[in-house]
Amino acid sequence: MIRGLNWRLDVGVRRLPLGVAAALALGLSLSACGTPASQSTGPEPEPAETTEDAAPSSSAGGSAEPDPAASSSPSGSAAPSGSASSAASAAEAGVRPVAVNIASIDVEEPLIDLGIAEDGTMEVPEDFSEVGWFDGGGMPGGRGPTVLAGHRDSTTGPAVFHRLVEMQPGDEVEVTDAEGEVHIYRVERTEVFAKDDFPTREVFGALPEDELRLITCTGIFDVEAGSHEDNHIVFAVPVDADILR
């Protein structure tokens, strides 16, 4: 296995500055209203007062005194306990993925973790045979997109996601989480984007529901840049979501 040549995938996110990439990593754990679930450490705010503008003040070092009127319920009962709040947050976050199975293109692989590199880019697998999960993003069963990435080819031939471009709407993807549960996703669409026009929000943006993204490279190989010019992206939703559509 060849290591150290991680430039071929070249996900378009790598063109983002460090601050934006870090914001993306945080944004993937946000709820639909733009408030990080991990910040719900104090009294639960009234639903009507939960806005995007309120998020910064709720995390500004805790200098503001809590409003007794806002923190009490009509019946005078206490706010949900820390354990109940933690359980709710865990349910929204999902469970870490550990393996992926795509029968239609003969892919069955364990997952490695991909973080954010020192230069602010999303890491890609060093090994062309590995599939990686962006650990700053969503997890199966939780809110937001679970993003998996792999190489299309290597210096010696096809790589793990070589056949990703063959996937069609209706194909299924199985993602196994760390607790052994298998989450089944159905492909809704596949699209090709120039790396200079990478759809960052569409791929990494916060969502109120569970979705899946699979990414590899495609298009003409730019010898000077050492990478393909485009990204091929598969968008998938949980099979159960079909019932709601």
ChimeraX attribute file (.defattr): number of C-alpha atoms within 10 A of each C-alpha:
attribute: neighborCount
match mode: 1-to-1
recipient: residues
	/A:1	7
	/A:2	12
	/A:3	10
	/A:4	9
	/A:5	15
	/A:6	17
	/A:7	16
	/A:8	26
	/A:9	28
	/A:10	24
	/A:11	26
	/A:12	21
	/A:13	22
	/A:14	19
	/A:15	17
	/A:16	16
	/A:17	12
	/A:18	17
	/A:19	11
	/A:20	15
	/A:21	22
	/A:22	16
	/A:23	11
	/A:24	21
	/A:25	22
	/A:26	16
	/A:27	23
	/A:28	26
	/A:29	27
	/A:30	25
	/A:31	18
	/A:32	15
	/A:33	14
	/A:34	19
	/A:35	20
	/A:36	17
	/A:37	17
	/A:38	13
	/A:39	12
	/A:40	16
	/A:41	12
	/A:42	15
	/A:43	17
	/A:44	16
	/A:45	16
	/A:46	11
	/A:47	7
	/A:48	6
	/A:49	10
	/A:50	14
	/A:51	11
	/A:52	12
	/A:53	12
	/A:54	13
	/A:55	15
	/A:56	10
	/A:57	11
	/A:58	18
	/A:59	14
	/A:60	9
	/A:61	8
	/A:62	10
	/A:63	9
	/A:64	10
	/A:65	6
	/A:66	12
	/A:67	10
	/A:68	9
	/A:69	9
	/A:70	13
	/A:71	17
	/A:72	16
	/A:73	13
	/A:74	8
	/A:75	6
	/A:76	9
	/A:77	9
	/A:78	11
	/A:79	15
	/A:80	12
	/A:81	9
	/A:82	13
	/A:83	9
	/A:84	11
	/A:85	17
	/A:86	16
	/A:87	11
	/A:88	12
	/A:89	17
	/A:90	14
	/A:91	13
	/A:92	23
	/A:93	24
	/A:94	18
	/A:95	19
	/A:96	21
	/A:97	28
	/A:98	18
	/A:99	20
	/A:100	23
	/A:101	18
	/A:102	16
	/A:103	12
	/A:104	14
	/A:105	17
	/A:106	12
	/A:107	17
	/A:108	15
	/A:109	17
	/A:110	16
	/A:111	21
	/A:112	19
	/A:113	17
	/A:114	20
	/A:115	18
	/A:116	18
	/A:117	13
	/A:118	9
	/A:119	14
	/A:120	18
	/A:121	21
	/A:122	24
	/A:123	24
	/A:124	30
	/A:125	24
	/A:126	20
	/A:127	19
	/A:128	27
	/A:129	19
	/A:130	18
	/A:131	28
	/A:132	28
	/A:133	29
	/A:134	23
	/A:135	20
	/A:136	23
	/A:137	25
	/A:138	33
	/A:139	27
	/A:140	29
	/A:141	23
	/A:142	22
	/A:143	24
	/A:144	29
	/A:145	29
	/A:146	28
	/A:147	24
	/A:148	25
	/A:149	26
	/A:150	27
	/A:151	30
	/A:152	24
	/A:153	20
	/A:154	18
	/A:155	10
	/A:156	9
	/A:157	9
	/A:158	14
	/A:159	18
	/A:160	23
	/A:161	24
	/A:162	19
	/A:163	16
	/A:164	25
	/A:165	20
	/A:166	10
	/A:167	16
	/A:168	15
	/A:169	13
	/A:170	13
	/A:171	16
	/A:172	21
	/A:173	25
	/A:174	18
	/A:175	26
	/A:176	21
	/A:177	19
	/A:178	12
	/A:179	10
	/A:180	12
	/A:181	14
	/A:182	18
	/A:183	17
	/A:184	19
	/A:185	24
	/A:186	22
	/A:187	22
	/A:188	15
	/A:189	15
	/A:190	19
	/A:191	10
	/A:192	17
	/A:193	17
	/A:194	16
	/A:195	20
	/A:196	12
	/A:197	11
	/A:198	19
	/A:199	16
	/A:200	13
	/A:201	12
	/A:202	12
	/A:203	22
	/A:204	22
	/A:205	20
	/A:206	24
	/A:207	22
	/A:208	16
	/A:209	18
	/A:210	22
	/A:211	25
	/A:212	24
	/A:213	20
	/A:214	23
	/A:215	26
	/A:216	27
	/A:217	31
	/A:218	25
	/A:219	14
	/A:220	10
	/A:221	14
	/A:222	11
	/A:223	8
	/A:224	6
	/A:225	11
	/A:226	13
	/A:227	19
	/A:228	22
	/A:229	21
	/A:230	23
	/A:231	25
	/A:232	20
	/A:233	24
	/A:234	24
	/A:235	21
	/A:236	25
	/A:237	21
	/A:238	22
	/A:239	15
	/A:240	12
	/A:241	13
	/A:242	10
	/A:243	7
	/A:244	5
	/A:245	5
